[in-house]
Every structure is written in C-alpha cells, then in structure tokens.
Amino acid sequence: ELRNEKLSDIHKRTEGWVLGLRMILMTDEINKVSETKTTSTPYSITEYALIFLEHILKKFDDEFRNILFISSILDRFNDGLVEALLKESKITSKISGSSFIGDIVDRNLFVYSLDSEGKWYRYHHLFGELLLHQLQKYYNRDEISHFHKIVSHWFEQNEFWDEAYDHAIYSGDFVLAVSIFNKNRIHFFNTDQLNRIDKWIAKLPEGILEKNLSLLVSRAVLDEAIRDADAMKYHLTAAKKLADKLNDDSPENKQLLGEFHAVYCNLLFSFERKYEVALEHSNMALELLVDKTQYLFNYALVVHLMALNAVGRFDEANQMLTHIEQSLEPDDEISLLYVSVVKSYLYSFKGDLNEIVFACKRSLPIINANKRWVLLSNVLSYLTS
C-alpha cells in the first residue's frame, strides 16, 4: 500500500495521465521501493514505459528523434530556444525551431502550452522523463554538457537569469555559472533579493565557494542577515586570503575589494565590537566603491556612521549624515532610506524620541514601495525601542 505522499508524487509525474499511471503501477519496482525511497527520489524508468516510448518514436526519422531527445533537457521551450539549440548543436540543418514545435503540437505529442499566446511549451512530465532517459543512452556526458551550455547562453542573452544559471550548473561549467551570478548579484542585493542569492549559491558544489571572492562576500552578507556571526567570520576569513592577493588597479578588483571591506567592517562593528578597526575598513570601502547607489556602498556607509558614534564622535557622524541628506537627489529614495535608518539609530543613543519617530516614519513608506524588507526589521526595532 502506497503512502499518501508517494501517491502525490505519482500523480505529479503522470499529471493524471491514465496510461502513464498504469506504466508506473505495473512495475514490480514501485512495490519494492514504496516504503524505502523518499518522495524526492524518482522511480526507475521501467522497461514497459520504454517499450511504449519506442512505439511512439518509431513513427519519426532519426533526426526528429534526436531533436526530441535533446530538447528533453528543457523545462520549457519556445521556437527561439529550440532554434538556438539545433543550430549550435549542429544536429540538423533542415528543421527549424518553429517547425519542430508546430509539428509536435499538431501531433499532440505530449506537449503542453504554457501561455495563451502559444509561445512557450513543455513536455508532459513522464514523457519528458522518458526522453531524457534516451538522451543519456545515446549521448555522452560531454555532449549533454555542451547542450546545457547552449541553453544557458540563450537564456542569458534573453535575460532569463535563473534558467541561465541552472543550465550552467547542469553543464558542470562553474566558471560560466559564477559569471552569471556576478552579473546579477549587485542587482539582487540592491533589490533585497537575498533569498535568491542564497538559492543560487546553494546550487554550487562544495569547493567552488571557497575559491571565489564575490561568492564568499555574498555569502557573508547572507550570514549577517540571519545574524550567524560564526559563519560570517568563517567566510570573511577565507575571503580575506583572496582579497590580500588582489591589487586595486582594475575597476573589477576595486569593486571586489570595496565589497569585502564593506562586509568586513560590519563583522567588526556588529559582532566583534572593534569600532576603530571597523572605521578603517568602512573608509576603505567608501573609497573603493564607485557606485554610491549600490547596496554595499550604503551598507558600508551605515557602519561608518554608527562606528563614528560608537567611538564618541556623534557630532561628526551627525554632520556627515546631514550633509549626505542635503545632497541627495529628490528621487533617490533608497539613499534617503539608509539615511533615515542611521538617523533613527544615532538618535536612539541621544534619547531623542521625536527624531527617531520622524526618521522611522519616513522610512516605512519607502520600504513598502521598494520592497526593502531586510531593512524593515531594523527600522521597527529602532521605532519600538
């Protein structure tokens, strides 16, 4: 007797397809593994199912079958993506992406439309699983890796970043994966998409993180967000070894070094209470980070101002904060948000409730409009305290 979660898994894979359900239930394997495998572990492709697939595929020539096999690596596809895959893989010169999709749609070949315009499609889950099994049978690992790279580049060119990243991971080309990560991480930080950064980093195999400064710095920012001081220190210690080997001649290296100092000064300030050293690193961050609107520039600026206050230089911090506030562009809401957060922090030490409430109330509409939820807990904590 199958558990409810196993039945749910079967239904998801067959999508209510009666013949697909029969193919699974007719195997002896399902009974053997029903109580021993987890729901995340797929069942083995059965001989019965493959016979069924062979019956379908014998209607097509070798070229068309190969396209079916290769396209099985795609969770979704359109004519442009299939066209790129066919062109770059040199599988065919006769069939276009649009004609292939038109053919499988006309034949009702277990393909579902994903939008009302008929641009994006996917295979039935079980049918796609069977095709993928055949792909692995007829193509070696290097060939399949090459197909994933083609797909990754197409998604990257069309700015479907999650799929570009995933296919880079599937290809085993982690240099490509990190390159895609680096093209997006600043935007993710600037828009408070920390969960997305976390998910991307988690997909990398062990050993990649420790070799890359941008990954380590990004991971340390996530550690700080969940207040995991030990993990933050571990990742920044590894990052420092890489940062020490960089020179600051190129814009890319200046950016990376600035990011490292921005996050490191927060470790020193928030967890180790080394305020003077935190000031040194925040100064370096503010000098190296060119884009003043970036999350990590503001990150360093906040620490710098709070560290000034912590070493008894409140007037200097307040004067600097006032100067920054007066120089802001009218539409620079994000910088105004950071100024307000720091102001609420600084005046909490002075016990000036009116200034704290004013700063916090000014912050909340900006947070709501820009979905800056990471800062919300800070603002609320200052307001309530």
Summary of the structure (lengths in Angstrom):
residues: 385
radius of gyration: 27.0
end to end distance: 56.4
largest distance: 81.5
contacts: 1186
relative contact order: 0.05
helix: 72%
strand: 2%
